[in-house]
Structures are given as C-alpha cells and as structure tokens.
Amino acid sequence: MSVLFVLKLPKHMPSSVQAIKQALMQDIETIYWLERVDSTQLELKRKLQENPDMAHLSAVVAASQDKGRGRGVSKWHDSPGNSVLLSVLLRWPLPVKESFDVNRWICSRLSSVLPALVAFKWPNDLMVGDRKLGGMLIENHWGSSGIKSSVLGLGINVRASQTDLAHSISMETLGVEGEVMHWVQEIIAALRPQALEFADVPALRKDYDQLLWGRNQWQNYMVDGVQFEARVAYVQPSGHLGLELKDGTVAHYDLDTVRWVNPYSE
C-alpha cells in the first residue's frame, strides 16, 4: 500500500493531510512538501542517496527555492507560492537506450495536461509564443543496458508575479484556472503510464516533433556569433536539433552550439 509522508506543510500548500490525500493519486509513494529549499532537484537527489530504493513518482515540492536551475548554469526565478516547483523520480520498467527519448516522453505527457497553446522549445523550455511559461531539467541515471531512472525537475509559472522577467508568462496571465496544487496533481498523474509510449519509439519521436516550438516559424538564431534566420524542422533520434535554413538545407546542432535570439532580451 502506498504511504504519503508530509514532512512539512508550507503555508502555500494544503493545511491538512486529508486534503493532500484527496488531491494526489494513491500509488504515489512519498511526497515531500517544503516551505523553502535550495533546490527541489538537489533535495530529491539527496533523499535518493539516503534511500536508493525510493519508489517511482516520489517527489519533492516546494513553495520557494533559492538555487533552482535549468540545464547548465541557467537559473529558475520564482516568487514564493506562485510557481510549480517540483522534482519527480521516474523509474523505467525497461532501460531507455536514447537519452533524448526521455525528454520526448516527458513532453508528450506534459502536453496531455497543459494548455494547447504551450509548445516545447528544444531542449527544455515550455513556451507560449515568444514567452516562457516554464522550464525543466532532466538528469538520467544509467545502467549497463540503458537509462534506469530519471529525475525530472520542473518549474511552471502559475500566478503572475511582480518579479516575473519581461519574457515570461503565467497560467494566470493566460486566463487558465488552477492553483499550484492543482498543477502538481495533474502533472504527477500524467507521468504515471510510463511504459506505454516507449512501446512505439518511432511514433513517440514523430509526435514530439509536432510539439516543438518554432516549428515552421522563421526565427533568428545565433551560432558562433553569427545571426541567421531558420525554422525548426525536427529533432534527430540522438537529440540534435534540425534547423531548416533559407536555402532549404537542414543544419544539425548539438546542445549549447546554437541559441534562439530572444526579442525580449536586452
């Protein structure tokens, strides 16, 4: 039987264990609710070190975090209680061979519960038009035959905040109802059927390409200090981004070799 442990209930979260039990699905093993943490991702990894047998969908949720980050050195900005700040352990029934397929599957599952306006900017941003709704960080744990488990860190702007950056957007701004707790519930529930989509990896990859932000839209990109126009064509099985150039050719880029020129950046 699953057990829900509530270590500390912040003021921004439900104030009773019963409210949390009603809101969350019953096969989640452990949810840690924290008022403030350095990073939900770091906290979940610490707990995983303490308990290597931690169950699938165990999670850390915080009202605020001090050192939230995206991939690499990018940081996640939040105001207390305004954002989903969530890290979840995902255990795969069979080893996953290609790391970017984990990214594809997560985006596919998130798309099932997020507003249809949300698109996924390669490799890890959630976008509505030119504005960022959220971001994710995926850290995979490899075994001899493939990826055994992953830790997904996710941040989503739910309420508008005075500290929002100029290029961000929130669910509230979009007119989408739902408190932070609602979105935590929806997201964790969406991550449950992890074995199904991996039964047809080619379909998973094709479907992911349809979710891509910038697909068939000409945007400005930068490579080695040179700016050019291109549009997203697809992502290769390896995770390399395919950009269609103005001459009709497709160029492929690895992480950190190409960046979108954000019109809202100074």
N, C-alpha and C positions, 0 to 999 in steps of 0.2 A: 504494500500500500504506500502511496506517495505521502510524504510529510512536508508540510510547509513550515519553515522556520523563519520567524521575523526577529531579526537581531535588534533593530532599532527603527522605530517608525518616525520619520520626519514629519514636520507639520504640514508639508505639502502633499503628503500621501494619506490614504485612508487611516483612520484612527483606531480601527478595530480589526482584530484578526479575522472575524467573520466577514467583514466587508472585503478583505483581500481574498479570502477563500471563495467567495461568491464571484469575484471578478476574474479569477485565474482558473485555468483548466486544471483538472485533478491529477494529471500524470506529470506535472512539474515536480521535480524532487525538492529543490531548495531555491528560494528567492531571498536574497539579502537586500533589504531596504535600508539605505543610509541617508542621513541628512546631508553630509558632506564627505567627500573622499578626494584623494589626489587624482585618481582616475579609476573609472569602473573597470577598465581593461586591466590595469595593474592589480586591482583588488581581486578580480576573478582569477587571475593567474596566480596570485599568492595563495588563494584558497585552493586552487587546483594542486599546488605544490604540497599543501597540507593534506589534501585528500585526493590522490591520483585517481581514485575510483568514482569521483563525482559524476552524478548522473547527467545524461543528455538533457538539455534545456535548463540546467541550473543557471542562475543568472544573478547579476548584481545590478541594482537600480539605485540611482542617487538623485537627490533634488538638486545638487550642485557638485561640480568637480573643479579642482584647481589646475590640474595638469592634463586635461583631456586633449587628445591629439588625433590627427588623421594620419594617413600614411606618411612616412618620412618625418619631417620636422614641423609640418603644419599643425596648428593648434585649433581646438574646438572652443568657440566663445559661447558662453551661456550665462543667463541670469537665473538665480535660484527659483526652481519650480516652473520655469517657462518652457523647458525642453524635455523631451525623452532623452535620458542619459542611461544607456543600457548596454551591458555586455552579457553575451549568452554563450554557453558551451554547446557546441554541436558535435555529436559523435556519429560517425558514418558507419552504417551496417556493413558496407564493403569498402575497401580502400579506394579513394579517388585518385586517379592517375595524373590528371592535369589540374594544376592549382587554380587556374582561372575558371574552371568549371564550378568550383565552389562559389566564386563571385557570381557567376551566371545564375546558379541555382538560388542564391540569396536574393538577387534582384528579381528573379521570377516570382519568388514567394512574397516579397515586399510589394510587388506590383499588384498582387491579388487583394491587398487591403488598403493601399494608399490611393489617393485621388488619381483619376485618369490623366490629369494634367502633368503628373510627375514623370520625368524621364531620368534615365541613369547616365550620367556623364562619366565616360571611361576615365579612370578605373573605379572611382569610389565616391562620387558626389551624386546627390539627389537634387535635381533641378526643376524649376518651373520657369520656362522661358530662360532669360539670362540671369535669374536669381537663384541662389542656393537655399534649398529647404533643409538640407541635412547632409551628413557625410557618414562614411563607415570605414572601419579598419578591420581587416581580416588577417588573422595570424594562424597559419596552418601548422599542425604537428604531424610530422612524417614518421612512417614506419618503413620497414624493409620493402613493402609492396605498394606503398602509396600513402596518401593522407589519411590518418586515422581519426583525427578530430580537428576542429577549428574553434577559435574564439572570435566571435563577431562583436565588435564594438560599434555602437550606432548612436548617433545624435540627430534629433529631428526637432526643428523649431515648432512648438505648438502654439504658444502665445506670442504676440508681438511684444517687443521689449525696447526700452529706450537705449539699450546698449547694442541693439542689432546693428551689424555692419551694413553699409549702404547697399551692398549687393545681395543681401539675404532677404528671405521671405518666410512667412509662418503660415501654419494652418489657419490661424485666426484671420490673418490678412486675406487669405483665400476664401474666407467665409465658410470654412469646413468646421463643423462642430466636433467636440470631443476633447475631454481633458487629458492630461498626461497619462493618467492611469488607464484610460480607455485605449490609448495607442499602445501602451506597454502590453496590455492584454491581447489586442489584435495582432501585434507583431509576433509575440511568443506563440500564439495559437497558429499563426501562418507558417511558422518554422517547424511544425510538428511532422508532417508527412515526408521526411527527408529522403526516403528510399525511392519514391515513385518516379520523379523526373529523371533520375540517373539511369533508369531502365532504357531510355532513349536519348543518349547524349547528342546525336546529330540534331534531333528536334529541339533539345534544350538550347543548343548553340544558335540555331536559327531563330528561335523565339526571343533569345536575348538580343540579337541584332535588331529586332523590331522595337525593343525598348530603349535603344540608345538615343541619348540626347545629341542633337546636331546632325542626325541622320537626314540626308537630303537637304541640308540647310548650309548655305555658304557662310563660313565664319573665318575670322582671322586667327591664324596660328603662328607660333614662333619656334624656329629651330636654329640653334647656333647663332642667335641674334638677328636672324633674317625672318621678316614677317611675310606671310603669304596667305592667300585665300584657299580654302579647301572645305570639303564636307565629309562627314563620317560615312564610310561605306560599310564596314563590318569590323569585327574583331577576329583575328586568326585563332585557331584552336590553342595556340601557345599563349594567347593573351596579348599579342601585338596588335596595335590599332592600325586599321587600314583607312587612310585618308585619300579621297579622290581629289586630284589636282585639276586645275582649269584645263589642262591639255588632255584630260580623260584618263591619264595614268593613275595608278594607285600606289602610294608610297606607304611603307610599313614602319611603325615606330614602337620602340620599347618604352617602358616606364621611364620618366624623367628626361627623355630626349626631346619631347615636344610639349608645348603648353598652349592652351587656348588664351588668346588676348582678351581679357575681361574688360568690356567697355566701362564698367563701373569702378575699375581700379584707377588710382591716381597716377 
